[in-house]
Amino acid sequence: MTQKLSIKKVLLAEIEAVYGTDPGPVAANAMMVSNFTMKPMASTREKRQRAYPAFGADLDQIAQKYRTTQFDIEAGASGAAGTAPLYDCVMQACGLSSTIVAETSVTYAPISTGQKSITEYFFWDGIKHTLLGARGNAKLSLDGGKLPQWTFSMSGLYADWSDTAPPAGVGAELENFVNGVEVNKANTTFTLGGVAVVFDKFEFDVGNTVIFRDRPNAAYIAQTDRKASGSITFEANTVATQDWANGVANETTYALALTHGIVGGNIISLSAAKVQLGEPSYTDLQGVLGLTFPLSFVRTVGDDEFSFALT
């Protein structure tokens, strides 16, 4: 017997022209991911409780089958300004529009209608798993001294497994992914309310609500809401510099601006006009006094809580 090896795995993803319709796996759509996990089958069980003259279990009904994945992708760009990164399709499947200005920028912004879907293909040493009509949520993490990471949590319609090898040439395509760079003074600038705080950890969550429904005449994954949020831990400053606690008490909102990367083609920026801070807590940062705040990204007129630009 030949064992299946857990290290031999690859993920592909592609935008669907028609929801839930498999476009077919292509090597060029390979994703350079890490920390990959998958639930091969998520479902509900309908318990039968029949009257019977003896002990024992009745056969359960397996219902509402779907499939989930979670994975990280380094938060780099494409290597060329105005060219979408190779994980563009996954960003769009997380309820974000993709606007390309040739040779200049790619911008992702939240949308409330017209969200795209993708088909995911996960090959685990010759076993093919497919997620149709997949949509999900994205989180961005920047920790001082580490590489920035996107974390994607996706849900898709269930399809049968099969013994199928990935398309030829996947390895070469993966080498086209652009690596992220360390979060540090040289590569990263950040302001909150115009103050250049020294942050130790920053997390951003697009905050999508994603549901699965399977009813007569329709089975689909849908995004039904969005509440963007996050958290930040930074070195405490003087009250004269910024009175953060007073801002929380007075429901003040702050503009947020993050730029990571210094080489054109591999710069990512996050901007938000109205960020509300939650109740603070103190923390120890290697002997330096720090503050941690939960963050809420607030809309102004709608679909404008934040935007990402890759330049």
C-alpha positions in Angstrom: 0.0 0.0 0.0 1.3 3.5 -0.9 0.7 6.1 1.8 -0.7 9.5 1.0 1.7 12.2 2.2 0.4 15.2 4.1 3.1 17.5 2.9 2.2 17.1 -0.8 -0.7 19.6 -1.2 -1.6 22.5 -3.5 -4.5 25.0 -3.7 -5.9 26.5 -6.9 -8.7 29.2 -7.1 -10.5 30.9 -10.0 -13.3 33.4 -10.4 -16.6 31.8 -11.5 -18.3 33.3 -14.6 -21.5 31.6 -13.5 -22.1 31.0 -9.8 -21.4 27.5 -8.7 -20.1 26.5 -12.2 -16.7 24.8 -12.2 -14.4 26.7 -14.6 -11.8 23.9 -14.4 -8.4 23.9 -12.7 -5.6 25.7 -14.4 -2.0 25.7 -13.2 -1.7 29.5 -13.5 -4.4 29.8 -10.7 -2.2 28.1 -8.1 -2.1 29.8 -4.7 1.1 30.0 -2.5 -0.5 29.4 0.9 0.6 28.2 4.3 -1.2 27.0 7.5 -3.8 25.3 5.3 -6.7 23.5 7.0 -9.8 22.0 5.4 -13.0 20.5 6.6 -13.7 17.9 3.9 -17.4 17.8 4.8 -19.3 20.2 7.0 -22.9 19.1 7.6 -25.8 18.9 9.9 -27.2 15.6 11.2 -30.9 15.0 11.5 -31.4 12.6 14.4 -34.1 10.0 14.0 -35.8 9.1 17.3 -38.1 6.2 16.4 -40.1 4.1 18.8 -38.4 0.6 18.8 -38.6 -2.5 21.0 -34.9 -2.6 21.7 -31.9 -0.4 22.5 -29.8 1.0 19.7 -29.3 3.9 17.3 -31.3 4.8 14.2 -29.5 5.8 11.1 -28.8 9.6 11.0 -29.7 11.7 8.0 -26.6 13.7 6.8 -27.9 17.1 5.6 -26.7 20.5 4.5 -23.3 19.4 3.1 -20.7 22.0 2.3 -16.9 22.4 2.6 -14.6 24.9 4.3 -11.0 25.9 4.0 -8.7 28.3 5.9 -5.2 29.4 4.8 -2.7 32.2 5.0 -1.1 34.1 2.1 1.8 36.5 2.6 0.6 40.1 2.2 2.7 41.1 -0.7 1.7 42.7 -4.0 2.3 41.6 -7.6 5.7 42.9 -8.2 4.4 45.4 -10.8 2.3 48.5 -10.0 -1.1 48.3 -11.6 -1.0 44.5 -11.9 -3.3 42.4 -9.7 -1.7 40.1 -7.2 -2.0 36.4 -7.9 -4.5 36.1 -4.9 -6.8 38.7 -6.5 -9.6 36.2 -7.0 -9.7 35.3 -3.3 -9.9 38.9 -2.3 -12.8 39.4 -4.6 -14.5 36.3 -3.1 -14.3 38.1 0.2 -16.8 40.8 -0.8 -14.2 43.3 -2.2 -14.2 45.1 -5.5 -10.9 45.1 -7.5 -10.1 48.4 -9.4 -7.0 48.4 -11.6 -5.3 51.5 -12.8 -2.7 50.3 -15.3 0.9 50.7 -14.2 -0.3 52.6 -11.1 -2.4 50.7 -8.5 -4.9 48.0 -7.6 -7.5 49.0 -5.1 -9.8 46.8 -3.0 -12.9 48.3 -1.4 -15.9 46.8 0.3 -19.1 46.2 -1.7 -22.6 45.3 -0.7 -23.9 43.9 -4.0 -22.3 41.9 -6.9 -19.9 39.9 -4.8 -17.8 37.4 -6.8 -17.5 33.7 -6.1 -14.6 31.3 -6.8 -14.1 27.6 -7.3 -11.4 26.3 -5.1 -9.5 23.1 -5.9 -7.4 21.5 -3.2 -5.2 18.5 -4.2 -3.8 16.5 -1.3 -1.3 14.0 -2.8 -3.6 13.0 -5.6 -6.9 13.5 -3.9 -8.9 16.3 -5.4 -11.4 18.3 -3.3 -13.5 21.0 -4.9 -15.4 23.9 -3.4 -17.9 25.5 -5.8 -19.5 28.9 -5.3 -17.0 29.7 -2.6 -17.1 33.0 -0.6 -15.5 34.0 2.6 -13.8 36.4 4.9 -10.3 38.0 5.0 -8.1 39.1 7.9 -4.8 41.0 7.8 -2.2 40.6 10.6 0.9 42.7 11.0 3.1 41.8 13.9 6.4 43.7 14.5 9.4 41.8 13.4 7.3 39.2 11.4 5.9 38.9 7.9 2.4 40.3 7.2 -0.2 37.7 6.6 -3.7 37.5 5.0 -5.9 34.8 6.6 -8.7 33.6 4.4 -11.7 31.6 5.7 -13.8 30.2 2.8 -17.0 28.2 2.5 -18.1 26.4 -0.7 -20.6 24.0 -2.0 -19.7 20.3 -1.6 -18.5 18.2 -4.6 -17.4 14.6 -4.6 -13.8 13.7 -4.0 -11.7 12.1 -6.8 -8.3 10.6 -7.4 -6.9 13.4 -9.6 -3.5 14.9 -9.9 -3.1 18.7 -10.1 -2.5 20.3 -13.4 1.1 20.2 -14.8 3.3 23.2 -14.1 1.9 24.2 -10.7 5.3 24.4 -9.1 6.6 26.9 -11.6 3.5 29.0 -11.2 3.9 29.2 -7.4 7.3 30.7 -7.9 5.6 33.8 -9.4 4.1 34.8 -6.0 5.8 37.9 -4.5 7.0 37.5 -1.0 6.0 39.9 1.8 8.6 41.9 3.8 9.2 42.3 7.5 7.0 44.6 9.6 9.6 47.1 11.0 10.7 50.7 11.0 12.3 50.5 7.5 9.3 49.0 5.8 6.2 50.2 7.7 4.6 53.5 8.5 1.4 53.9 10.5 -0.7 56.8 11.9 -3.9 56.8 13.9 -5.6 60.1 14.3 -2.4 61.7 12.8 -0.2 60.2 15.6 2.6 57.9 14.5 2.1 55.3 17.2 4.7 52.6 17.6 2.6 49.6 17.1 3.5 46.1 18.2 0.6 44.2 16.7 -2.2 45.3 14.3 -5.0 43.1 13.1 -7.8 43.9 10.6 -10.9 41.8 9.9 -13.1 42.5 6.9 -15.9 41.1 9.1 -18.1 39.4 6.5 -21.0 37.3 7.6 -21.0 34.3 5.3 -23.9 31.7 5.3 -24.7 28.4 3.5 -28.2 27.7 2.4 -29.6 24.6 0.6 -33.3 24.8 -0.2 -35.5 23.6 -3.0 -34.3 25.2 -6.3 -31.2 26.8 -4.7 -28.0 26.0 -2.9 -25.5 28.7 -2.4 -22.9 30.5 -0.2 -23.8 34.1 0.4 -22.4 37.2 2.2 -25.2 38.8 4.1 -23.5 41.5 6.2 -20.2 43.1 7.0 -18.8 44.7 10.2 -15.1 45.5 9.7 -13.1 45.4 12.9 -9.7 44.9 14.3 -7.3 45.6 17.2 -4.0 47.4 17.8 -1.4 47.2 20.5 1.1 50.1 20.6 3.5 51.8 23.0 1.7 54.1 25.4 2.3 57.8 24.8 1.8 60.9 26.9 -1.7 62.2 27.4 -0.6 65.5 25.9 0.3 63.7 22.6 -3.1 62.0 22.4 -5.8 61.4 25.0 -7.0 58.0 23.8 -9.2 57.3 26.8 -11.0 60.6 26.4 -11.5 59.8 22.7 -13.1 56.5 23.6 -15.4 58.1 26.1 -16.5 60.8 23.6 -17.0 58.3 20.7 -14.3 60.0 18.7 -13.3 58.5 15.3 -9.8 58.6 13.9 -8.4 58.4 10.5 -6.1 55.4 10.0 -3.3 55.1 7.5 -1.0 52.1 7.0 1.7 51.7 4.4 3.8 48.6 4.2 6.6 48.1 1.8 9.0 50.5 0.1 9.7 49.0 -3.3 7.3 49.9 -6.1 5.2 46.9 -7.1 5.3 45.5 -3.6 3.6 48.2 -1.4 0.3 47.7 0.3 -1.7 50.4 2.0 -4.7 50.4 4.2 -6.7 53.6 4.7 -9.9 54.3 6.8 -11.5 57.6 7.5 -13.5 56.7 10.6 -12.1 54.2 13.1 -13.7 54.0 16.6 -11.6 52.7 19.5 -13.0 50.5 22.1 -12.2 50.3 25.8 -8.4 50.1 26.3 -6.3 47.7 28.3 -2.7 47.9 29.4 -0.1 45.4 28.3 3.6 44.7 28.8 5.8 45.0 25.6 9.2 43.6 26.8 9.2 46.0 29.7 7.6 48.9 27.7 4.1 50.0 28.7 1.6 49.3 25.9 -2.0 49.9 25.2 -4.4 47.6 23.4 -7.6 48.8 21.7 -10.3 47.0 19.8 -11.2 48.8 16.6 -14.4 49.3 14.7 -14.2 50.6 11.1 -17.3 52.9 10.6 -19.0 53.7 7.3 -19.7 57.3 6.2 -22.1 56.9 3.3 -21.7 53.1 2.7 -19.1 50.8 1.3 -16.4 53.2 2.4 -15.2 51.9 5.8 -11.7 51.1 4.4 -9.8 50.5 1.2 -6.6 48.7 0.3 -4.2 49.9 -2.4 -1.4 47.9 -3.9 1.2 50.1 -5.7 
